[in-house]
Amino acid sequence: MDLPKNPMMLLSVLNQKLRDFYPSLHELCDDLGLSEKDLITLMSSYGFMYNENTRQFR
């Protein structure tokens, strides 16, 4: 799957997938073939942090 390049669109897509399809960030990354560390670093560069308790980026 090609993820959006726009930070706000990416945030929306990731949070929607985490809410509706995946019980954890690890499982989302594993299924999409992404590095969890790289995704967290990318989202952090946009100012978003992952909250494990709510399973979403904020």
Sequence and secondary structure as in RCSB ss.txt:
>XXXX:A:sequence
MDLPKNPMMLLSVLNQKLRDFYPSLHELCDDLGLSEKDLITLMSSYGFMYNENTRQFR
>XXXX:A:secstr
    SSHHHHHHHHHHHHHHT SSHHHHHHHHT  HHHHHHHHHHTT  EETTTTEE 
